[in-house]
Amino acid sequence: MSGFTLADLEAIVAARAAADPAQSYTAKLRAGGMERAGKKLGEEAVEAVIAAIKGDVAELTKESADVLYHLLVVLHIAGIGVKDVLDELERRTVQSGLEEKANRGKN
């Protein structure tokens, strides 16, 4: 089993985003701005949903990798780190998902 983490992917995305767009797909996405990167994330998410509905585990695995990559590109463009997202998830786990959802409108 690999020791590859989301932090590793985040570092790769950051390094490649700083490269020449002619040499790096990540840099090309970044140069296209949030609109281009966001659209690509949406496309990959739809492809993952289709694979899930079909029950195609191999394709869902591949599309999930695409979703994670493109999400990290979008987060990079927005200046949001993986740690920020994990901190938010941790904050939410102090209560059940149903409790968290019910309390959203009360704050």
C-alpha positions in Angstrom: 0.0 0.0 0.0 1.2 3.4 -0.9 1.9 6.2 1.6 0.6 8.8 -0.9 -1.6 11.4 0.9 -3.8 14.4 0.0 -1.0 16.6 1.3 1.4 15.0 -1.2 -1.1 15.7 -4.0 -1.6 19.3 -2.7 2.2 19.9 -2.9 2.3 18.5 -6.4 -0.6 20.6 -7.5 1.1 23.7 -6.0 4.4 23.0 -7.7 2.8 22.3 -11.1 0.5 25.3 -10.9 3.6 27.5 -10.8 5.0 25.9 -13.9 4.7 27.1 -17.5 1.2 26.5 -18.8 2.7 25.1 -22.0 4.4 22.4 -20.0 1.9 21.7 -17.3 -1.8 20.7 -17.4 -2.2 22.0 -13.8 -0.7 25.4 -14.8 -3.0 25.5 -17.8 -6.0 24.9 -15.6 -4.8 27.6 -13.2 -4.2 30.1 -16.0 -7.8 29.5 -17.2 -9.0 30.7 -13.8 -11.7 29.4 -11.5 -14.3 29.2 -14.2 -12.3 26.7 -16.2 -11.1 24.7 -13.2 -14.6 24.7 -11.7 -16.1 23.4 -14.9 -13.6 20.6 -15.2 -14.2 19.6 -11.5 -17.9 19.5 -12.3 -17.4 17.3 -15.4 -15.2 14.9 -13.4 -17.8 14.8 -10.6 -20.6 13.9 -13.1 -18.4 11.1 -14.6 -17.8 9.8 -11.1 -21.6 9.7 -10.4 -22.2 7.9 -13.6 -19.6 5.3 -12.8 -21.1 4.9 -9.3 -24.6 4.5 -10.7 -23.4 1.8 -13.1 -21.6 0.0 -10.3 -18.3 0.2 -12.2 -15.8 0.0 -9.4 -12.7 0.4 -11.6 -14.1 3.4 -13.4 -15.4 5.0 -10.2 -11.9 4.6 -8.7 -10.3 6.4 -11.7 -13.0 9.1 -11.8 -12.6 9.6 -8.0 -8.9 10.3 -8.5 -9.8 12.8 -11.2 -12.3 14.5 -8.8 -9.8 14.7 -6.0 -7.1 16.2 -8.3 -9.5 18.8 -9.8 -10.9 19.6 -6.4 -7.3 20.3 -5.2 -6.7 22.5 -8.2 -9.9 24.5 -7.5 -8.9 24.8 -3.8 -5.4 26.0 -4.8 -6.8 28.7 -7.0 -9.2 29.8 -4.2 -6.3 29.8 -1.7 -7.9 27.1 0.5 -5.6 24.3 1.9 -6.5 20.7 2.4 -5.9 21.3 6.1 -8.7 23.9 6.1 -11.1 21.4 4.6 -10.0 18.7 7.0 -10.4 21.1 9.9 -14.0 21.8 8.7 -14.7 18.1 8.5 -13.3 17.6 12.0 -15.5 20.4 13.3 -18.5 18.7 11.9 -17.8 15.3 13.4 -18.4 16.5 16.9 -22.1 15.8 16.2 -23.9 13.4 14.0 -24.6 14.4 10.4 -28.3 14.7 11.1 -27.7 17.0 14.1 -25.3 19.1 12.1 -27.7 19.5 9.3 -30.6 20.4 11.7 -28.5 23.0 13.4 -27.4 24.8 10.2 -30.4 27.1 10.0 -30.3 27.9 13.7 -27.0 29.8 13.6 
